[in-house]
Amino acid sequence: MDRLPVYRLVLLAVMSFLCFGCAGSGVQASLSGRYQDNIARYEEQQGQGVKLDQREYFLLCEAYSQVKNYVKIMACAQTFDGFDRIEPPLYQEDMYSDMHAATGEFWRAQAFLEIGKYKDVLAAVDRGLKRLGPASAFSGGNTSVALFRLLALRGMAQTQLKDMGAARQTLAEIQALRDL
Protein backbone atom coordinates (compact mmCIF):
# COMPACT_ATOMS: atom_id res chain seq x y z
CA MET A 1 0.00 0.00 0.00
CA ASP A 2 1.27 3.47 -0.85
CA ARG A 3 1.91 5.78 2.07
CA LEU A 4 -0.82 8.36 2.46
CA PRO A 5 0.26 11.98 2.20
CA VAL A 6 0.49 13.71 5.56
CA TYR A 7 -2.48 16.00 4.89
CA ARG A 8 -4.68 12.97 4.17
CA LEU A 9 -3.64 11.40 7.47
CA VAL A 10 -4.38 14.65 9.30
CA LEU A 11 -7.82 14.88 7.72
CA LEU A 12 -8.59 11.26 8.42
CA ALA A 13 -7.34 11.51 12.01
CA VAL A 14 -9.61 14.51 12.57
CA MET A 15 -12.53 12.63 11.08
CA SER A 16 -11.80 9.51 13.16
CA PHE A 17 -11.84 11.63 16.31
CA LEU A 18 -15.13 13.23 15.28
CA CYS A 19 -16.79 10.04 14.15
CA PHE A 20 -18.94 8.18 16.61
CA GLY A 21 -21.22 5.50 15.24
CA CYS A 22 -21.70 4.20 11.73
CA ALA A 23 -18.95 6.24 10.10
CA GLY A 24 -16.34 4.79 12.48
CA SER A 25 -15.75 1.68 10.38
CA GLY A 26 -15.50 3.93 7.32
CA VAL A 27 -12.66 5.83 8.99
CA GLN A 28 -10.85 2.56 9.63
CA ALA A 29 -11.28 1.58 5.99
CA SER A 30 -9.87 4.96 4.86
CA LEU A 31 -6.93 4.81 7.24
CA SER A 32 -6.01 1.39 5.90
CA GLY A 33 -6.46 2.40 2.25
CA ARG A 34 -9.60 0.32 1.68
CA TYR A 35 -11.38 3.04 -0.27
CA GLN A 36 -13.44 0.59 -2.32
CA ASP A 37 -14.94 -0.67 0.96
CA ASN A 38 -16.20 2.81 1.74
CA ILE A 39 -17.54 3.29 -1.75
CA ALA A 40 -19.41 0.00 -1.57
CA ARG A 41 -20.70 0.70 1.97
CA TYR A 42 -21.96 4.21 1.37
CA GLU A 43 -23.29 3.64 -2.14
CA GLU A 44 -25.24 0.66 -0.80
CA GLN A 45 -26.66 2.79 2.01
CA GLN A 46 -27.66 5.47 -0.48
CA GLY A 47 -29.27 2.82 -2.67
CA GLN A 48 -31.37 1.80 0.31
CA GLY A 49 -32.53 5.38 0.79
CA VAL A 50 -30.27 6.15 3.76
CA LYS A 51 -29.30 9.82 3.91
CA LEU A 52 -25.57 10.07 4.59
CA ASP A 53 -24.35 12.59 7.14
CA GLN A 54 -21.44 14.95 6.59
CA ARG A 55 -18.83 12.57 8.01
CA GLU A 56 -19.99 9.76 5.76
CA TYR A 57 -19.99 12.06 2.72
CA PHE A 58 -16.47 13.14 3.61
CA LEU A 59 -15.34 9.51 3.64
CA LEU A 60 -17.19 8.74 0.40
CA CYS A 61 -15.78 11.78 -1.40
CA GLU A 62 -12.29 11.04 -0.10
CA ALA A 63 -12.64 7.48 -1.39
CA TYR A 64 -13.71 8.69 -4.84
CA SER A 65 -10.75 11.07 -4.83
CA GLN A 66 -8.31 8.32 -3.92
CA VAL A 67 -9.55 5.88 -6.57
CA LYS A 68 -9.61 8.67 -9.17
CA ASN A 69 -13.32 8.43 -9.97
CA TYR A 70 -13.50 11.95 -11.36
CA VAL A 71 -17.18 11.95 -12.30
CA LYS A 72 -18.30 10.82 -8.88
CA ILE A 73 -15.91 13.09 -6.96
CA MET A 74 -17.44 16.13 -8.66
CA ALA A 75 -20.98 15.15 -7.70
CA CYS A 76 -19.94 14.10 -4.21
CA ALA A 77 -18.03 17.34 -3.61
CA GLN A 78 -21.12 19.29 -4.68
CA THR A 79 -23.19 17.49 -2.03
CA PHE A 80 -20.43 17.91 0.57
CA ASP A 81 -20.41 21.65 -0.12
CA GLY A 82 -24.04 21.75 0.98
CA PHE A 83 -23.05 21.03 4.59
CA ASP A 84 -22.37 24.22 6.52
CA ARG A 85 -20.25 22.85 9.37
CA ILE A 86 -19.20 19.62 10.96
CA GLU A 87 -21.98 18.71 13.36
CA PRO A 88 -21.58 18.59 16.26
CA PRO A 89 -18.61 20.97 16.43
CA LEU A 90 -15.57 19.63 18.22
CA TYR A 91 -15.09 22.81 20.24
CA GLN A 92 -17.06 25.97 20.85
CA GLU A 93 -14.79 27.60 18.27
CA ASP A 94 -14.76 24.85 15.65
CA MET A 95 -11.27 25.10 14.16
CA TYR A 96 -12.09 22.53 11.50
CA SER A 97 -15.06 24.28 9.94
CA ASP A 98 -12.95 26.57 7.74
CA MET A 99 -10.91 23.67 6.45
CA HIS A 100 -14.05 21.82 5.50
CA ALA A 101 -15.54 24.90 3.85
CA ALA A 102 -12.83 24.50 1.20
CA THR A 103 -12.58 20.70 1.09
CA GLY A 104 -14.98 20.28 -1.85
CA GLU A 105 -13.00 22.81 -3.86
CA PHE A 106 -9.77 21.01 -2.94
CA TRP A 107 -11.15 17.71 -4.27
CA ARG A 108 -12.28 19.41 -7.48
CA ALA A 109 -8.96 21.23 -7.96
CA GLN A 110 -7.00 18.05 -7.35
CA ALA A 111 -9.11 16.12 -9.87
CA PHE A 112 -8.78 18.89 -12.45
CA LEU A 113 -5.00 18.91 -11.97
CA GLU A 114 -4.80 15.16 -12.48
CA ILE A 115 -6.78 15.30 -15.73
CA GLY A 116 -4.93 18.33 -17.08
CA LYS A 117 -7.63 20.99 -16.78
CA TYR A 118 -5.31 23.59 -15.34
CA LYS A 119 -7.54 26.64 -15.77
CA ASP A 120 -10.30 24.77 -13.92
CA VAL A 121 -7.78 24.12 -11.12
CA LEU A 122 -7.24 27.86 -10.78
CA ALA A 123 -11.00 28.52 -10.66
CA ALA A 124 -11.57 25.83 -8.01
CA VAL A 125 -8.65 27.11 -5.93
CA ASP A 126 -9.99 30.66 -6.12
CA ARG A 127 -13.40 29.49 -4.90
CA GLY A 128 -11.74 27.52 -2.09
CA LEU A 129 -9.66 30.51 -1.02
CA LYS A 130 -12.80 32.66 -0.92
CA ARG A 131 -14.49 30.05 1.27
CA LEU A 132 -11.54 30.08 3.65
CA GLY A 133 -11.61 33.86 3.90
CA PRO A 134 -8.91 36.52 3.97
CA ALA A 135 -7.63 35.77 7.49
CA SER A 136 -7.05 32.07 6.81
CA ALA A 137 -3.26 32.40 6.69
CA PHE A 138 -3.25 33.66 10.26
CA SER A 139 -5.77 31.19 11.65
CA GLY A 140 -3.24 28.43 12.18
CA GLY A 141 -4.07 24.77 12.55
CA ASN A 142 -6.05 23.05 9.86
CA THR A 143 -7.13 26.27 8.19
CA SER A 144 -3.48 26.95 7.35
CA VAL A 145 -3.16 23.36 6.12
CA ALA A 146 -6.14 23.88 3.81
CA LEU A 147 -4.64 27.14 2.58
CA PHE A 148 -1.30 25.43 1.93
CA ARG A 149 -2.98 22.60 0.00
CA LEU A 150 -4.95 25.00 -2.18
CA LEU A 151 -1.90 27.16 -2.87
CA ALA A 152 0.16 24.09 -3.77
CA LEU A 153 -2.43 23.03 -6.34
CA ARG A 154 -2.56 26.58 -7.71
CA GLY A 155 1.23 26.65 -8.07
CA MET A 156 1.30 23.30 -9.89
CA ALA A 157 -1.42 24.46 -12.30
CA GLN A 158 0.38 27.76 -12.92
CA THR A 159 3.57 25.85 -13.68
CA GLN A 160 1.75 23.57 -16.13
CA LEU A 161 0.27 26.66 -17.78
CA LYS A 162 3.83 28.03 -18.00
CA ASP A 163 2.86 31.12 -15.99
CA MET A 164 6.15 31.22 -14.10
CA GLY A 165 5.65 34.70 -12.67
CA ALA A 166 2.38 33.66 -11.05
CA ALA A 167 3.91 30.36 -9.91
CA ARG A 168 6.76 32.24 -8.20
CA GLN A 169 4.23 34.49 -6.47
CA THR A 170 2.33 31.43 -5.24
CA LEU A 171 5.58 29.92 -4.01
CA ALA A 172 6.27 33.13 -2.07
CA GLU A 173 2.79 32.85 -0.49
CA ILE A 174 3.50 29.26 0.52
CA GLN A 175 6.87 30.21 1.98
CA ALA A 176 5.22 33.05 3.91
CA LEU A 177 2.89 30.49 5.50
CA ARG A 178 5.89 28.62 6.79
CA ASP A 179 7.14 31.76 8.50
CA LEU A 180 3.90 32.49 10.37
C-alpha positions in Angstrom: 0.0 0.0 0.0 1.3 3.5 -0.8 1.9 5.8 2.1 -0.8 8.4 2.5 0.3 12.0 2.2 0.5 13.7 5.6 -2.5 16.0 4.9 -4.7 13.0 4.2 -3.6 11.4 7.5 -4.4 14.6 9.3 -7.8 14.9 7.7 -8.6 11.3 8.4 -7.3 11.5 12.0 -9.6 14.5 12.6 -12.5 12.6 11.1 -11.8 9.5 13.2 -11.8 11.6 16.3 -15.1 13.2 15.3 -16.8 10.0 14.2 -18.9 8.2 16.6 -21.2 5.5 15.2 -21.7 4.2 11.7 -18.9 6.2 10.1 -16.3 4.8 12.5 -15.8 1.7 10.4 -15.5 3.9 7.3 -12.7 5.8 9.0 -10.9 2.6 9.6 -11.3 1.6 6.0 -9.9 5.0 4.9 -6.9 4.8 7.2 -6.0 1.4 5.9 -6.5 2.4 2.2 -9.6 0.3 1.7 -11.4 3.0 -0.3 -13.4 0.6 -2.3 -14.9 -0.7 1.0 -16.2 2.8 1.7 -17.5 3.3 -1.8 -19.4 0.0 -1.6 -20.7 0.7 2.0 -22.0 4.2 1.4 -23.3 3.6 -2.1 -25.2 0.7 -0.8 -26.7 2.8 2.0 -27.7 5.5 -0.5 -29.3 2.8 -2.7 -31.4 1.8 0.3 -32.5 5.4 0.8 -30.3 6.1 3.8 -29.3 9.8 3.9 -25.6 10.1 4.6 -24.4 12.6 7.1 -21.4 14.9 6.6 -18.8 12.6 8.0 -20.0 9.8 5.8 -20.0 12.1 2.7 -16.5 13.1 3.6 -15.3 9.5 3.6 -17.2 8.7 0.4 -15.8 11.8 -1.4 -12.3 11.0 -0.1 -12.6 7.5 -1.4 -13.7 8.7 -4.8 -10.7 11.1 -4.8 -8.3 8.3 -3.9 -9.5 5.9 -6.6 -9.6 8.7 -9.2 -13.3 8.4 -10.0 -13.5 11.9 -11.4 -17.2 11.9 -12.3 -18.3 10.8 -8.9 -15.9 13.1 -7.0 -17.4 16.1 -8.7 -21.0 15.1 -7.7 -19.9 14.1 -4.2 -18.0 17.3 -3.6 -21.1 19.3 -4.7 -23.2 17.5 -2.0 -20.4 17.9 0.6 -20.4 21.7 -0.1 -24.0 21.7 1.0 -23.1 21.0 4.6 -22.4 24.2 6.5 -20.3 22.9 9.4 -19.2 19.6 11.0 -22.0 18.7 13.4 -21.6 18.6 16.3 -18.6 21.0 16.4 -15.6 19.6 18.2 -15.1 22.8 20.2 -17.1 26.0 20.8 -14.8 27.6 18.3 -14.8 24.8 15.7 -11.3 25.1 14.2 -12.1 22.5 11.5 -15.1 24.3 9.9 -13.0 26.6 7.7 -10.9 23.7 6.4 -14.1 21.8 5.5 -15.5 24.9 3.8 -12.8 24.5 1.2 -12.6 20.7 1.1 -15.0 20.3 -1.8 -13.0 22.8 -3.9 -9.8 21.0 -2.9 -11.2 17.7 -4.3 -12.3 19.4 -7.5 -9.0 21.2 -8.0 -7.0 18.0 -7.3 -9.1 16.1 -9.9 -8.8 18.9 -12.5 -5.0 18.9 -12.0 -4.8 15.2 -12.5 -6.8 15.3 -15.7 -4.9 18.3 -17.1 -7.6 21.0 -16.8 -5.3 23.6 -15.3 -7.5 26.6 -15.8 -10.3 24.8 -13.9 -7.8 24.1 -11.1 -7.2 27.9 -10.8 -11.0 28.5 -10.7 -11.6 25.8 -8.0 -8.6 27.1 -5.9 -10.0 30.7 -6.1 -13.4 29.5 -4.9 -11.7 27.5 -2.1 -9.7 30.5 -1.0 -12.8 32.7 -0.9 -14.5 30.1 1.3 -11.5 30.1 3.7 -11.6 33.9 3.9 -8.9 36.5 4.0 -7.6 35.8 7.5 -7.1 32.1 6.8 -3.3 32.4 6.7 -3.3 33.7 10.3 -5.8 31.2 11.7 -3.2 28.4 12.2 -4.1 24.8 12.6 -6.0 23.1 9.9 -7.1 26.3 8.2 -3.5 27.0 7.4 -3.2 23.4 6.1 -6.1 23.9 3.8 -4.6 27.1 2.6 -1.3 25.4 1.9 -3.0 22.6 0.0 -4.9 25.0 -2.2 -1.9 27.2 -2.9 0.2 24.1 -3.8 -2.4 23.0 -6.3 -2.6 26.6 -7.7 1.2 26.6 -8.1 1.3 23.3 -9.9 -1.4 24.5 -12.3 0.4 27.8 -12.9 3.6 25.9 -13.7 1.7 23.6 -16.1 0.3 26.7 -17.8 3.8 28.0 -18.0 2.9 31.1 -16.0 6.1 31.2 -14.1 5.6 34.7 -12.7 2.4 33.7 -11.0 3.9 30.4 -9.9 6.8 32.2 -8.2 4.2 34.5 -6.5 2.3 31.4 -5.2 5.6 29.9 -4.0 6.3 33.1 -2.1 2.8 32.8 -0.5 3.5 29.3 0.5 6.9 30.2 2.0 5.2 33.1 3.9 2.9 30.5 5.5 5.9 28.6 6.8 7.1 31.8 8.5 3.9 32.5 10.4 
